[in-house]
Amino acid sequence: MAPSNSVKILELRQVAPACSSTDQSNTEFTLPLTFMDALWLKFPPAESIFFYELTESSPTVFISIILPKLITSLSRALVNFLPLAGNLIWPQDSPKPLILYTPNDAVSLTIAESSADFGRLSSNEIREAIELHPYTPELCISDTRASVLALQITLFPNQGFCISFVTHHAALDGKTTAMFIKAWAHICKQLEPGKIDQPPLLPADLIPSFDRSVIKDVAGLETEHLNYWLVMNEVVLKSNPRSLKVPPNIGGPEPSDLVRATFELSREDIKFLRKKVQSQFDRILKEDRNETKQLHLSTFVLTCAYTLASMMKARGGDGINKVFFLFSVDLRSRSLDPPIPNNYFGNCIACQHVVAGARIFTEENGLAMIAEKFSEIIKGMESRGLFEGARERLAELASLEPGTQFLGVAGSTRFDFYRSDFGWGEPEKVEIASIDRTNSVSLVESRDGMTGGVEIGLALKRHEMETFASLFVNGLKDN
């Protein structure tokens, strides 16, 4: 484990949107939360870290070249993303929170230097989960106000640097975060020396849309979502119902008791799993049901089913009666009326969940049985309605039975995080650091991007991780 003093804070800055006579950054800007935003109001902040390997990164080069370019381009990017420089507030005369940006609001930027081993931190190997904590800044959150974004840039002298993004989940989802990162990277990479006042224009797909009229609460869920958190504040968190404070973690062990590691499924591994699951499922149909049924065996379904099966076996079922697995579906790609643009800013996701009894994970054809559950949920979303069962899901979450294992998914293989080039190459590694606080599994596309592979991030107790690693590898071999 890296020593706790391996990271030294060099400077704390406030970076405001670049200002000119024609910029909207000179005026106040408000953005109401939608019912999809309200669902994440008290969820711990999302934390991601992008590691960039760069041996030509001496302190002198970092301070004189890299950092000024990153800060200048950040200021320009924020002009198009004003809510990120603002704050989440809940006015007394408002039935729900809103995001408020006022002139001179800014994003908190921590600048640090680390003597830790860059290669170790950006590797896939097993290491203490808390080793990543010094590289993510705190998001400023109080009872009455919450920052939307906090950033940290950390230099590893002559090894590289990392940029961490901490975002308030009630303000934006992963797709919006990815859009901002790409916009900042685009400006930074194209920014020419001596032409700071003439920043490159953003392509249309990287300019956010703030049109809330496209979000229709047809199921009337906004009140349900807000009431859920009001009750949580009063009963569980023992705080003011309108407090914006969030819990540090959601269930599970403390991060200090966990290790983290990354596992990869290649395109060939996915093909192998698809064949394996289909074979098991055909056997189930033949022996038990005598019927014909087609599974939806996408990369997502196979990855989640295989990871979940391996995790539950690694945990040995100790005290686990049932598994509740929550995942999100991006609605921007769905055929909705009105359609939601791909560049929509905010949360634009519908939650779904899979529930499985612990016994499934010990069954001979357990992997296929779990994959079938995911397949049924995804195939039925259009016919059932994207928000069908949302009220019941909230009620179940609020009263999970003892012995229920709660897990979620963070990230997506569709965000193209590894294409985020600020001018010094693409990331060596992308970590979704907050999985040790949210009891989640992270999914990111493989670094090479073109192979269709998946990187899976986990935070488990050490003995569980070691068992998982063995099960994960051996399960991809022909029996």
N, C-alpha and C positions, 0 to 999 in steps of 0.2 A: 504494500500500500504506500502511496506517495505521502510524504510527511505533510502535516497540516499547514506548515509555513512555506510550502513550495510555491504558493501563489502570493505575489505582492501587488497590492492595489497602487497604481501609479497616479491615477487621476479619476475624478468623477466629473462628468460633463453633462450639460443639458444641451441637446441639439434640437433647435427649432426649425420648422419648415423655412426654406429660403424665402425671403420677402422682397417683393418688388411692387411697383405701383399697380400692376395688373393682376397680381396673384390674389386668389381668394383667401390666402392665409392671413390677410389683413382684416378679415371679418369673422364674426362668430358663426359657428357651424354646429348644428345639433342633429343627432341621428337617434330616433327612437328604437328601442329594442323590439324585435318581433317575438312571436311565441316560440320560435325556434331558438332565438338567443336566450330567452328567459329560462329555458330548460337547463342551461349551463351556468346559471347565475352564481352558484356557490361551489362550482367545481374548481379544484386546484389549478393554478396556471399551467399552461402547456409550455414545456421547456425543450428546446432542440439546440444541438451544438453541431456546427459545421467545422470540421478540421481541414485546414489547407496546408499541405506539405510544401515548404519553400526553404531550401537551404540558404538562399541569398536573403536571409531575413535577420541581419544583425540589428541590434538596438538602434544604430544610426539610421539604417535604411528604413526600419519600421517607423521611427519617429518623424523622419524627414520626407518620406515618400508614401509608404503604405497607408499610414494612419490619416494624413491630411486628405488623401484621395478618397478614403472610405468615408470620412466625416463630411466632406463637401458633397459627395454624391448622395449620402444619406439625407442631408438637408434638402437637396433638390427632389429626391424621391418622395419625401414627406409632403411636398406641395400637393401631390396627387392623392395622398393618403392621410388627410388631416385628422380623422378620428384616432389614428394611432398616436398622435401627439396630445390628444385630449384625455378626458377622464370620464369614468362611469360615475354617475351621480343618481340619487333618487330624491327629487324635489318633494317637499311635503304636499304640494298641490297636484302631484302626478300619480296616477294609479300604477305606474311602472317606471323602472329606471330608464335612463337615456344616456347617450354619449354626448358630451359637450366639449367642443373645442373653442377656445378663446384666443385672440391674438397674444403672442408671446408664450403660449403653452409649448412644451418641448418634451422630447423623449430623453429619459435618463440613460446615459452611456457610461459604463465602467470600463476603464482602460487598465489592463493588468499585465504582469509578466510572470511567467512560470519557469521554475527550474526542473519540473517533472519531465519524465520521458515521454515525448510526443508520440513515439511509435507504440508504446504500451497503451496510452490512453486512447489512441485511434485504432487499436487492433480489435479483433473479435474475441480475444481470449478472456477467460474468467478473471474478474477483478472485483474489488470491493465497490459496491454501488455508490457509496458516498465519495469516492475518488473524483467523481464528476461534479459534485456540488460546488466546489470553489469556482467553477467556470460558468455558473449561471447566476445572474444577479437577482436580487429580491425585487418583486413587483410591489410598488408602494400601494398598500391597501389599508384603509381605515374603515370605521363604521360608516362614514359619510362620503368617501371618495376612493376610487380605485383607478390606478393607472392602467392604460390599455396595453402598453408595450414597454419593456425594458431590454436593453442590449448590453452585451459585454464583448470586448475584443481583447484577447489575451495573446501575447507574444511568447513563443518558445524560441529563444534566441538560436539562430542558425539551424532551426528545425522546421519552423512554420508558425502559424497562428490559428486561432479558432475564433469564430463569431457565434455567440449564443443569443437566441431569441426567446424571450419569455413573454407570453401573451395571455391576456384575459379571455378565457374561453367564451364568456357571454358576449364578447364584442366581435369575435371572428373565429372561423373554423380553420382547419388545416389548409384547405384550398385557398382561402384568402391570404393566409400567412405565406403560402408558396408564391402567390402572385406578387406580394410585396417584396419578398426576397429576390425574385427574378427581376422586378422593376429596379430595385436598388443595384443589383449586380449589372444590369444592362447599362444604367447610367454611369456606374463606376468604370466599367470596362471601356465604354466609348468616350469617356470624358477626356478631352484633349488639354494638355498643359497650356496655360495662358488663355484658355477660353472658358473659364469658370462661369462667366456671365452668359455663355451660350451653350447650355447643357444639351445633350442629345435628347431628341423627342422619344417618348415611349411608344411602342407599337400599340395598336388599339386594344389588343387582348390583355395588356398589362395596365390599362387605365381602368380603375374600379368604377362600377356602377353603384350608386347609393339609392337607387329607386326602390323604395319599400312597397310601392303599390303592387309589385309583382308577387308579393308574399300574401297568400290568402289563408287565413285561419279557418278553413272550412269545417274543421272538427271542433272548433271552439276550445282550443287547448291552452290559450294564453293564461286564463284565470287558473286553470288546473296547475300549470307550471309555477306560477307565482305563489299560489297557495301552498304548494308543496314545500317551497323554500321558506315561506313565512312560518309554517308549522315547525320545520326543521330548526329555524333560528330560535324559536321560543322553547320548544320541547327538548331538542337534542343539544344545540349549541348554547342554550341559556343566554341568549342575547336579544337585543332590540330586534323586533321582526323585520325592520327595514335595514338592518346592518348589512354592509357590503363585505364584511370580513368573510374569509373562506377558511375551511379547515386545512391544516398542512398536508394531510394525507386522507385517503379514502380506504378504510378497512385495511386488512392484511397486516403483516409484520412491519415494524419500524424499518426505514431504509438502512439504518446502521446494522441491521441483522441480515442484510441481503448482499448477494453478489450479482453482477450482471455480466452478460455475454451476448454475442451475436452469432446466429446460426444461419446458414444459407441453403436455399433450395434452388438448384439450377433448373434450367428448362428440361433437362433429361430427368432430373429428380421428379419434377411435376408429372412428366409423362409416365414415369414408373408408378407414382402414387395413383394416377388416374386408372391405370391398368389394374393395380392392386385393389383399389376400392371397387371398381366395376366387377372384378372377379368375386370379391367377397359378397357384393350385393346380389349378383346372379345366384350365388349359392343360397343366400337368404330367401330369395324369391322361390327358388326350386324346392327348398326344404320346408319352408314355413307358410308361404303364401300362395304359391302356384298362380302368380299373376305376372303381367308385364308392366314395367314401369321404367321411365327414363329419368336418370339423375342429372342435375345441373352441376357438372364437375368443373367449375371454373378454377383458375389458379387461386382465387381468394378462398373458395370453399375447401379446396384440398389443403391449402396452407393452414387455415384455421382448424380444420378437423384433425390434421396430423399433429399440429402443435399442441392442441388441447388434449388429445389422447396421450401424447408423450408426457405432458405435464402432470396429468392426473395419475398416470402410472408411477411417475417419479415421486409423487407425494404419497403414494401408497394407500390412498383412500382413508388415511387416518382422520377419523371424525367427520369425514365428508359424506353427506347424504345426497346432496344434489349440487349441480353446477349451473350457475346462471351466467351466461356469456352474452355481453352487450356489444353490439357493433352498429356503425352508422352507415347510411347510404346517401351519397351525394345526389341532390335533386336537380342540379344544374343540367345534367345530361338526360333528364327524364322528360317525357312528352307531357308537359303540364300546360294548363290554360289559366292565365297567360304564361308563356314560356319564361323561364328564369335565365337571364344571360350568363354565360360562362364566367364573366368578370364581375358577377354580383359580389358586393362586399358584405360580409356578415356570416352568420351561421345559416347554412342552406342544406341541412342534413335531417334525415328521418332516422330515428333509432329503431332497431330491431333486436330481438334477443332469441337465444336458443337455450332451452332448459333441458338438462339431461340428468338422469339418475346415475349415481355413482357406479352402479353395477354394470352399466354399459361398457365402462372402460376395462372391465375384466373379461368381457365376452370375446370369443374367438374372432367374431366378425365385427368387433366393436368399432373399428375405424369406419367401416361402411355405414354403420348405424348412426354415428355422429354426422358423417357427411350427408346422410339422407336428411337429417334434421335441418342442416344449413340449406340444403337444396330446396326443401319444401318452403322454407321461409322466403328465400329469394325468388323462387318461381311464383309464389303466391302473392308477392307484393302488389303487382298491378291489379290482379283480380280482387284482392281484399281491400285495397286502398292503402296508401303509404303510411297512414297514421291510424290504421285499424288496431285496436288493442292498446293504444297509448295510455289511456286512463288506467286500464288494468295493470299495465306495466309499472306505472308510478306507484300504484297501491302495493304491488308486489315488492318493489324496491324498498318501500318504506317499512315493510314488515317481513323481511327475509327470515325464513325459519332458521333456527339454530342448526349448524352443520352445513349450511349452504355456502358453497364457494363462489364468490363474486369475481368475475374477470371482465375486462373490456379490451377493445382494440384501439390503439393510437396510431395515427399516421395512415399512409396509403401508398400503394405502389404506383399510383397515378399522379403523384405530385411532382415527379421529376426533380427531386431535391438535388440529385447528383449533377444536374445541368447548371447549377448556380456558380457561374464563373465570374468573379469580380475583376478579372484581369491577370490573375496569377495562377490560372488553371482551375480545374474542377475539384471539388472536395475529395480528400483522401478517405474520409469517413463522415457519415451523418449519424448522429445519435439522438434519439428522442429520450432525453434525460429524465423526464418526469414520470416514466413508467414505474419507478420505484416508489412513487408517492400516490399513484392512482390505481395500483393493482392491475396494470394493463400489459398487453403484449404489443410491441411496436412492429409495424410493417413498413418497409421502405424498398423501393426498387433496387435491384443489384447495381453495383457501381458502374459496370460496363454498359448497362442500360439496354443493349441490343439483344441480350440473350433471353429475356423474359424471366429472369430469376428473381428471387425475393430474399431480402435480408430480414431476419426475425430477431428482435431484441427482447430479452427476458431479464427479469430481476427475481431471483429465487434465493432461498436459503442454500448455503454451499453444498450440503449433502444432496439436496434436491437437484441442484444444477449439475452436479457431477453425474448423477443417475440419469437425468434428462439427456445430457450429452451422449451418453452411451446408447440410450434407447433411440435417440434421434438418428444417430449414425447407422446403427445396426438395422433399424427399420427400413432403411433405404437399400438394403442388400437383398438379393434373391435368396429365398429360403430353400 
